Amino acid sequence: MTCSRDSEDFILRALAGVNSKFDKKTVTRLLDIEKLDPTDKEHVFAMLDAFLAKNKLQAILK
């Protein structure tokens, strides 16, 4: 997916309306991840999944 600056701004505004918890920096990072090649994207999401699972487990154990 290739986005122009206008497209990114449109997506940012649309997501802000859907979920105000998505700040511009978060959405920009997601758009950057989307531009990665599939293997790199899989690695980023695997790392993110592991980090989120660890935090959920820690929250349960507290």
Secondary structure as the mmCIF struct_conf table of DSSP 4:
data_model
#
loop_
_struct_conf.conf_type_id
_struct_conf.id
_struct_conf.beg_label_comp_id
_struct_conf.beg_label_asym_id
_struct_conf.beg_label_seq_id
_struct_conf.end_label_comp_id
_struct_conf.end_label_asym_id
_struct_conf.end_label_seq_id
HELX_RH_AL_P HELX_RH_AL_P1 ARG A 5 VAL A 18
TURN_TY1_P TURN_TY1_P1 SER A 20 LYS A 21
HELX_RH_AL_P HELX_RH_AL_P2 LYS A 24 GLU A 34
TURN_TY1_P TURN_TY1_P2 LYS A 35 LYS A 35
BEND BEND1 LEU A 36 LEU A 36
HELX_RH_AL_P HELX_RH_AL_P3 PRO A 38 LEU A 61
#
